[in-house]
Amino acid sequence: MTPAANSSPPDLPEETSLAQALAAIAPYGVRTGCRLIREGDETHLLPEEARSIPARQPATRRASGAARWLAHRLLAAIGFDDVALPRAPSGAPVWPDGITGSLAHDDEMAVAAVAPVGRIASLGIDVEPAQPLPDDILALAATPADRTDAADRHLAGRILFASKEAVYKAVYPLDREILGYEDITVDLDAGRATTKTGRKVSLVYCVAPRVVVLAFVEAR
Ligand SMILES: CC(C)(COP(=O)(O)OP(=O)(O)OC[C@H]1O[C@@H](n2cnc3c(N)ncnc32)[C@H](O)[C@@H]1OP(=O)(O)O)[C@@H](O)C(=O)NCCC(=O)NCCS
């Protein structure tokens, strides 16, 4: 169901292997994609999207363009053609009615996930390099209640960090509340997170060739 990066020119090896890893973890009904950010990807922003993104730095616009290039294709595959995904003042992308989705990018890779709203009420995604998280960031992101025992020891902090960002992106469109790391408790062993707003969020992740976490809130 999940296409490879759908790129023309042909997919690069890292895109192919990440696309496969994403396909393996994505819950039923969730379409995912990834794209190494390329020179010129800012030109994939539709005019409404370009106007909604205030950042002037070329790298930031390129990353947002790469993520939307992916999302446009994922949406077209389920019948939503030429849909703009502008950024709301909150930072969250605006999806068409009946669709939930999420975007993320690190310095090199963009990822996107979309699903019809139904069994899944909201989605969040994050991508990170598959490298240990620096200790100072881990100290900011982790709380004593977080559980990561089952995760790869070297990457546990990175997966935890990505989980909290993905959870935030999944929950924000539902609650419209800004959460800090301390407001999200992650149990990677159980594949679940809870927020101070009372949301229960499911988590799946891969670690190679990048750490990607998909967070999803199931309909009650
Ligand atoms: C959402 C946030 C965590 C993203 O983090 P980031 O590392 O800067 O960037 P990422 O590449 O992971 O994600 C960027 C994408 O997140 C999405 N996003 C931004 N704000 C969002 C929100 N409130 N809700 C859902 N998605 C959001 C956008 O699609 C954005 O891509 P775009 O700029 O191309 O449109 C961050 O921008 C933010 O709003 N932080 C405030 C709250 C916070 O940091 N809490 C602690 C973490 S839980």
The ligand as an SDF file (V2000), in Angstrom:
LIG
                    3D

 48 50  0  0  0  0  0  0  0  0999 V2000
    5.5330   20.6310   15.9850 C   0  0  0  0  0  0  0  0  0  0  0  0
    6.9840   20.7200   16.3990 C   0  0  0  0  0  0  0  0  0  0  0  0
    7.2080   19.7980   17.6020 C   0  0  0  0  0  0  0  0  0  0  0  0
    7.7870   20.2720   15.1480 C   0  0  0  0  0  0  0  0  0  0  0  0
    9.0860   20.1100   15.4040 O   0  0  0  0  0  0  0  0  0  0  0  0
   10.3420   20.3950   14.4310 P   0  0  0  0  0  0  0  0  0  0  0  0
   11.4010   19.4860   14.9180 O   0  0  0  0  0  0  0  0  0  0  0  0
   10.5780   21.8390   14.3690 O   0  0  0  0  0  0  0  0  0  0  0  0
    9.9890   20.0090   12.9390 O   0  0  0  0  0  0  0  0  0  0  0  0
    9.5570   18.6450   12.2290 P   0  0  0  0  0  0  0  0  0  0  0  0
   10.2840   18.5410   10.9600 O   0  0  0  0  0  0  0  0  0  0  0  0
    9.5810   17.4780   13.1490 O   0  0  0  0  0  0  0  0  0  0  0  0
    8.0250   18.9380   11.9100 O   0  0  0  0  0  0  0  0  0  0  0  0
    7.6780   20.0490   11.1740 C   0  0  0  0  0  0  0  0  0  0  0  0
    6.2530   19.8670   10.7220 C   0  0  0  0  0  0  0  0  0  0  0  0
    5.4200   19.6930   11.8580 O   0  0  0  0  0  0  0  0  0  0  0  0
    4.1200   20.1160   11.4830 C   0  0  0  0  0  0  0  0  0  0  0  0
    3.5950   20.9080   12.5880 N   0  0  0  0  0  0  0  0  0  0  0  0
    4.0590   22.0800   13.0690 C   0  0  0  0  0  0  0  0  0  0  0  0
    3.2770   22.4910   14.1020 N   0  0  0  0  0  0  0  0  0  0  0  0
    2.3250   21.5450   14.2680 C   0  0  0  0  0  0  0  0  0  0  0  0
    1.2410   21.4120   15.1470 C   0  0  0  0  0  0  0  0  0  0  0  0
    0.9740   22.3240   16.0890 N   0  0  0  0  0  0  0  0  0  0  0  0
    0.4460   20.3130   15.0460 N   0  0  0  0  0  0  0  0  0  0  0  0
    0.6810   19.3680   14.1080 C   0  0  0  0  0  0  0  0  0  0  0  0
    1.7220   19.4560   13.2250 N   0  0  0  0  0  0  0  0  0  0  0  0
    2.5130   20.5360   13.3100 C   0  0  0  0  0  0  0  0  0  0  0  0
    4.2260   20.9220   10.2130 C   0  0  0  0  0  0  0  0  0  0  0  0
    3.7210   20.1520    9.1620 O   0  0  0  0  0  0  0  0  0  0  0  0
    5.7250   21.0850   10.0380 C   0  0  0  0  0  0  0  0  0  0  0  0
    6.1340   21.0210    8.6920 O   0  0  0  0  0  0  0  0  0  0  0  0
    6.0710   22.3210    7.7530 P   0  0  0  0  0  0  0  0  0  0  0  0
    6.7210   23.4100    8.5330 O   0  0  0  0  0  0  0  0  0  0  0  0
    6.7900   21.9130    6.5400 O   0  0  0  0  0  0  0  0  0  0  0  0
    4.6080   22.5580    7.5190 O   0  0  0  0  0  0  0  0  0  0  0  0
    7.4140   22.1430   16.7840 C   0  0  0  0  0  0  0  0  0  0  0  0
    7.4590   22.9300   15.6860 O   0  0  0  0  0  0  0  0  0  0  0  0
    6.5020   22.8160   17.7890 C   0  0  0  0  0  0  0  0  0  0  0  0
    5.4600   23.3240   17.4440 O   0  0  0  0  0  0  0  0  0  0  0  0
    6.9240   22.8500   19.0640 N   0  0  0  0  0  0  0  0  0  0  0  0
    6.1950   23.4880   20.1420 C   0  0  0  0  0  0  0  0  0  0  0  0
    5.8100   22.4980   21.1870 C   0  0  0  0  0  0  0  0  0  0  0  0
    6.9900   21.6710   21.6380 C   0  0  0  0  0  0  0  0  0  0  0  0
    8.0990   21.7750   21.1330 O   0  0  0  0  0  0  0  0  0  0  0  0
    6.7450   20.7970   22.6090 N   0  0  0  0  0  0  0  0  0  0  0  0
    7.7350   19.8500   23.0110 C   0  0  0  0  0  0  0  0  0  0  0  0
    7.6730   18.6460   22.0890 C   0  0  0  0  0  0  0  0  0  0  0  0
    6.3070   17.6530   22.5060 S   0  0  0  0  0  0  0  0  0  0  0  0
  1  2  1  0
  2  3  1  0
  2  4  1  0
  2 36  1  0
  4  5  1  0
  5  6  1  0
  6  7  2  0
  6  8  1  0
  6  9  1  0
  9 10  1  0
 10 11  2  0
 10 12  1  0
 10 13  1  0
 13 14  1  0
 14 15  1  0
 15 16  1  0
 15 30  1  0
 16 17  1  0
 17 18  1  0
 17 28  1  0
 18 19  1  0
 18 27  1  0
 19 20  2  0
 20 21  1  0
 21 22  1  0
 21 27  2  0
 22 23  1  0
 22 24  2  0
 24 25  1  0
 25 26  2  0
 26 27  1  0
 28 29  1  0
 28 30  1  0
 30 31  1  0
 31 32  1  0
 32 33  2  0
 32 34  1  0
 32 35  1  0
 36 37  1  0
 36 38  1  0
 38 39  2  0
 38 40  1  0
 40 41  1  0
 41 42  1  0
 42 43  1  0
 43 44  2  0
 43 45  1  0
 45 46  1  0
 46 47  1  0
 47 48  1  0
M  END
$$$$
